[in-house]
């Protein structure tokens, strides 16, 4: 049993490192427009997912209730909305990587727990005090981190805002997943969402970045990821951050409480920044970023703990 837990911790660590490495690898591809880079990742991720999708879909066909739900127009609209949300998230985040520091981008794109709490407060829903305090502390930390704009040459307010937009957008993807994943197999959900996100970003890249269908210029081609210059970068992004990392997280959730995985995610900005520093894509952050980032993560941790306690109480009520 001890050896199993060691392997699970190693898998969780490897998954977080894989996911955290995406930002630095995206930055290594700076010759490619950001929306196109994001579309490339989704294109290849979808191709790699397809075999597993068909296996799970064939199994789902045997479940008449699931298939009836799958054919509902409501399900299709939720999948479509989820894909657009995921596309907006990835597009805004990759754009932010070109317009602010890697550390700031990772810090602000991972504040979605704070945004969910803030949204619940605006909608006048019940929010535990611990989450209210956590969100307040988190936003104070974000404000402190923004002071790094004055001393870090690669940090910009616009880039930080883009990362925050990415964090807001991914909330829609999470809400859709929470609704559909109750009965829909994971790859049956993820594949169509990934395809929609990739197509959405491709269209936006054509409109805003001048991307083309032709392969004459690999840096602006919609299928430029197939070139020898970019194939290994995109293959890494699709296979490790895109599939292996998230599949590993899903796997350990069978044995670890969700709070452990949620807290592990808080290390993404730190791990990602270290990888970026090692690869030469980012500098050591300023004091404001260190202080603000630490306060922000403490606030996020409070929000996560509050959510865990709320779920535990709800389970206790239902169990009783």
N, C-alpha and C positions, 0 to 999 in steps of 0.2 A: 504493500500500500504506500509506503514511504517513497519507493522508487517511482511509483506512478505519479505522485504529487510533484516529485522533482521534474519529471518529464513534462507535466502540465505547466509548471512554472517556466520551464525552458520554452515551451510552445508559446505561452503568453508573452514572454520577453521577446522572442523572435518575431511574433506577430506585430507587437508595438514598434519594434525597430523597423520592420518592413514598411509599415504604414507611415512612420515618421520620416523615412528616407525619401518619400515622394517629392517633397518640396525642393530639396537640393537637386534631385535629378531633373525636375522640370526646369530649374534655373540653369542647368548645364545646356539646355536646349534653347537658349535665348535668341537664336537666329530665326526661330519659328514663332509666328504670332501666337499670343496666349490662348485665344479661343480655339485656334486650330490644334494646338498642342493638347488641349483638354479633349477635343473631339477625337484625336488620334488614340488617346488612351482608351476611350469608351469603345471605339471601333474594334480594336484588337481584343479588349476585354470581352466583348460580346462574342467574338469568334471563339475564344478559349472556353467560354461558358457554355456554348451551344450543345456540345455532347451531353453534358450533365443535365441541361435543361430538358433535352428530349427523353432522357431516362426518367426524370421525375415527372414529366408531363404524361408519359405512357402509364406510369403508376397512378397518377391523378385521374386519368380517364376511367379507371375502375370505380372511382367514387362518384356516384351520380349526383349527390348533393353538392360536392365541390365543383363539378362541371357545370351544374345549373347556375351556381354563383359566378363562375368564371365567365359565363356567356352573358351575364347581366350588363346592360349599358353602364350602370353605376360603377361596376368593377373596371370597365374600360376607361371611364373618365378618371377614376382614381389612379389607375396606372399611368395615364397620360399626364395628369397633374404631378404625379410623383417624378416622372421622367423630366418634366420641365423644371421642377424644383431642383433635382439633382444636377441638371445641366447648368442652371443659374449658379448653384453652389460652386461647382467645379470651375466654371468660366470666371466667376468673380474672384475666386481664390487664386487661380493661376495668373490672372491679370494682376492681382495684388503682389504676387511674387516678383513681378517686373517693376513694381512701383513703390515698394517699401522693403524693409529688411526681412529676411527669412524668419527671424525670431518674432517680429511684430505680426507678420502674416499668420504664423502658426498660433500665436497667442490669441489673436482676435477671431480666427476662423473656428476656434474650438469653444467659443463662449455660448454655444447654443443652449446649454442648460440654463444659463442666466436669462436668455431671451425667452425661453419657454415660461419661466417663472414670471418675468415681466409681462408677458402676454396674458397669462392667467390673472394677474392683478388687474390689468386693464379691462379684462372681461368680467371682473368682479366675481371670480371663482375663488373657492377656498384655497388658501395657500398657507402651509405651516409656517410659524414664525421663524423657524430655523432657515427655511428657504428664503424668506423675505430678507433676513439678516445677511444670508449668504450672497444673494443677488446684489444687495446694497454694497457689501464689501467688495464684491467682484467688480462692479462698475466703478467704484473708487479706485481700485487697482488699475483698471483700464485707463482711467484718467491720468493716473501717475505715469503709466507706461507711455502715454501720448506725449509727455514732457520730453521724451527722448528725441522728438522731432527737432528740438533746438540744438542737439549736440551730435546726433548721428546723421551723417550726410546721406545715407541711403534710405532713411526713413521719411515718408511723406504722409500728410494727413489723408490725401486722396487714396493712397495705397492701403492705409489702415481702414478707411471707410469701406473700401472694396472687400477686404477680408471680413468685415462685420456683415456686409450684405451677403457674403457667402455663408456665414453662420446663420443668418436669418432664413435664407433660402432652403437650407438643408432641413429645417424644422418640418417643412411640408413633406419631404421624403420620409422622415421618421414617423410622422403621424399616419401617412398612407401605409407604411410598412406595419405599424402597430395594428392597423385595422385588417389588412389583407393577410398578414402572416399568421393569423389565428387559424386559418384553414388552408392557405396556399403554400406549397413547398417553396423553399427559399430561392432556388434558381428559376422556378417558374415565375416568381415575382421579380427577381433581379434582372433577368435577361431582357424582357420587353422594356423595363424602365431604363436600362443601360442603352438600348438601341435608340429609344426616344431622346435620351439626353445627348447621345452622340450626333443624331440627326439635327436636333435643335442647335447645337453648337456649330455644326457644319454650315447650316443656313446663316446663322449669325456671323460666322467668320467670312462667308461670301459677301454679306452685306456690309460689314464693318472693317474687315481686314483685307479685302480684295483677293481672297483665296479662290482657286480655280480647280476645275475638274482635270485639267491637263496635267501630265506628269513632267512637263518641260522644266519646271522649277520646283525641285523637291521641297523647298522651304515654304512654299505657299500652295502646294498641291493638297487636295483633300485626301489623297492616298499617298502622300509623301512619306508616311511612316514605313512604307514598303522599301524605301531606298536603303542602300547599304549604310548611308550616313546615320539614319535615325532608327533603323529597325531594332537594334539592341537596346537603345534607350526606352523605346515604347514597349518592347517586349518585357523589359524589367518592370516598368510601371504597371503594365496590365497583369503580369503574372504574380508579382510579389506584393506591392501595396494594394493592387486591385483585387486579387483573388486569394492568394495564400494568406496574407495578413488578416483579411476579414473572415476567411474560412476558419483560420486558427482561433480567432476571437469567438466565433460561433461554437467551435468545438469545446473550448474550455468552459463556456457558459453552462455546459451540461454538468460540470462538477464544481465550479466556483460560483459563489454568490455574485449577482450582477454588480454589487458595489465594488468588489475587488477589480473587476474589469473596467468599471467606470473610473476608478481612481488611477488605474494603470494608464488610461488614456490621457490623464493630466500630464504625464511625462512626455507626451508627444512634442510640445514646443522645445523642451530641454534636449531631448534626444535628437530631434530634427535639426536644432541649431548646432549641436556638436557635429553631426554628420556634414552639415553645410560648411562649418568651419574647417573640418578635415578635407573636404573637397575644394575648398577655396571659394565658395560661392557667397559667404557671409563673413562679416567681421565680428569680433567679440562685442556684445551689446554694452550699452552705457549703463551707468548706475541706475538711472530712472527706469530703464527697461527691466533690470534685475529686480528692483524693489516693487515696481508696479506689477510685473509678471507674477511675482511671489504672492502678493496680496490678491491678485485676480484668481490665481489657482486656489488659494485658501477659501475664497468666496465660493468658487465653483464646487470645492469639496464639501462645503456646508450644504449647498443645494443638493448635491448627490446624496449626502447622508440623510437629509430631510426627506428626500424622495424614497429612500430605502425604508426609513422608519414609517412613512405613510403607507407604503405597500404592505409592510409587515402587520400594521394595525388592521388594514382592510382584510388581509388573509385571516387574521385572528377572528374578526367579526364573522366572516363567511364560514370558517371552520366551526365556530360555536353554534 
